[in-house]
Amino acid sequence: MDTPFLAPPAVFIRKLLNACLKTGDSVLDGTAGNGHDTLFLAQCVGASGRVFAFDIQQSALDNTSARLKSAGCAGQVSLIRAGHERLADYIDTSLAAAVFNFGYLPGGDKQVTTQADTSVAALAAACKLLRPGGLLTATLYPGHEAGEREANTVETWASTLSQQDVQVLRYQFINQRNRPPYLLVFEKCRPAPATGNPL
């Protein structure tokens, strides 16, 4: 059977980021987890770029660190053990992209999940740091109770954002069982060009 053209959220995210990131960019992984997204971002921005990766679980940061070292990409990554809602305390530069993969740590304690209020706070802080044209992706998991509450809260917040400041797209399958994960993509709007005679 041929591979479907329509990609799951993780594949779609990488296509988007490959198109917008370049060597030397600064980026954020708001949920380091086991380091897959962190490594991908580090490879996109190269040794001259910067990746800020957050997680509250030391095991997640350890897994991420091992993955980065194995791939020779540890030098451009700052691993930060803190809630992602505090990201503005640690980042003082504009971001080309930010990635959030909400829910719980795969292979970890499923009772430790991202929370609706801190997730919205983190998304809001990351949006402020995005450069014009920058992208933010948020993968949401409505298939479990905490994830459903989080997804609803994030969508409600995202729907209030001004379209002059940021555009928000929802990417999801609508005919799959068990409430599969879906994606929100935020694009920071570029300033409108000046009009009229500058003189």
N, C-alpha and C positions, 0 to 999 in steps of 0.2 A: 504494500500500500504506500502511495506517495505521502510524503510529509505534508500536512496541511499548510496552506499559505498563511492562514491566520495564526499568529503566534500567541502563546501564553504571556502574561504580563512581564515576566522576567526577561524573555527574549525581546519583547517590544521595547523595554527600557534600554537594553543595550544597543539596539538599533538607533534609538533617539540620541543616546549619549555619544555613540561613535560619530554621529553627524555633527554634534555641537562642540565637543571637547577637542582641545589641542594641547600640545606639549607646553608645559609651563603654567597651566591653569591651576587655580585653587578650587577644591571641591570638598563636599561634606558627605560622609556616610553617617547618618543620624542613628543607625541601628547596626552596629558592627557585626553582631551575631557570630557566625563561624568564619567570617572574613571573605566570603565570595565576592560581595559587592565592593568591599574595600580594596581587594586585590585588582579587580577590574578597573576601578577608578585610578589606582596607582599606575597601572599599565597605560591607561589613557593619557595621563598628564606627564608621565615620564619622570626621570630623576630630577628635573628642574621644576617640577610641579609640587603641589602641596595637597595632601589629603588629611582632613580632620575626621577621625572616626570615634564615635561615642558608644559606650555601653555601660550599664550599671553592674554587670556581672563580670567578675574577674576571669571566670572560665571562658567567657566569650572573647575577652581581650587576649587571653593566652592563646586560644585557638587561632585568632586572627593574626597574632604576632608570628606564630609558627608558620602559617600559610604564607605570609609576606616574606619571611626570611628564606623559606624554601624556594620562592620565586625570584629572590634577589631584589625585592621591592620595598624593603623596610625603611630605607633611608628617607623617603619622601612622605612618610606617614606619621602623624601624631596620634597615638592611641590615648584616649582620655576616658578615665573611669568617672563618669558623672552622668546625670540625667540629661538627655538631649534638650530639655527645656532650658538648660543653662548654657546653651552653646554660644550665646553672645558674650558670655564671660571669658571665653577662650579664643574666639575668632575675631580678628580686627582687620580683615581684608574682605573685599567683595568676592563672591563665589560665582563660578561659571555654572555649577550644577550642585544639586543636593539630592540624596537618595534616602528614602525612609522605607524600610520593610518591616511593618508593624507586626504585632502578635507576640509569640513566645519563641525562645531560642530552640531551634531544631535539635533534638537530642537532649534537651535540658528539662528543667522543671516547668511543666505546662501551667502551673499556678502563677508563675512569674511572667506577667504579660505587660505590654505597654498599656498605658491608661489614657482614656479619652481626653482628660483635661491637660495633662502634660504633653500629650501628642499635639494638640492644637496649639499650645504655647510654643512648642518646638517648631512647628510648621510656620507659624507667624514670624518667629525670629529668623528662620531661614529665608523666608520670602523677603524680608527687609535687607538681608545680606546679598541676595542675588543681584548680579549685574544686569543691566538691560539686555534682553535676549536670553538670559539664563533660564535653565530648566530645573524644576523640582519634581521628583516623582515620589508618590506615596502609594505603596501597596497595602491594601486593606483586606482583612480576613473576617467576613461576617458569619462564618460557619460555626463559631463558638460564641458563647454569651458575651464575654468581655469584648470580643472582636466586633460583634454586631453593634454593641453600644458605642464603641470607638468609631466604627465606620459611619454610623448615623450622625455622631457629633461632628466628625471631621467634615462630612458633606454639608451639614447645616452651616458650619462656619465658612466653608469654601464658597457656598452659594451667595454669601453676603459681600464677597470681595468685589471691588469696582473693576469692571471690565476695562477701564482706562488704565488701570495699574497692573493687572494680571489677568491672563486668560486661563481658564481651567477646563480640561477635557477629561471625560470619564471613558475608560476603555475596559470593556467587560464582555464576557460571554453571557448570553441570556438563555441558552438552552442546555446548560450543563447542570447536573444534579449536585446536591449537597452544598449549595451556596458557595461556589468557588471564589477564590480571591479575585479582586479586581483592582484597577489602577486609576489614580487621579494624576494628571500631569498639569503642572502649573508653569506658565511661561511669563516671565517678567516683561512687561511691555517696554518698547523703546520710546524715548521721548518723541513727540510729534515734531516734524521739521518746522523750522521757523518760516513764517509766511510774511509776505509784504516786502517793501523796500527797506533794507536795514539803514539806509541813509535818511 
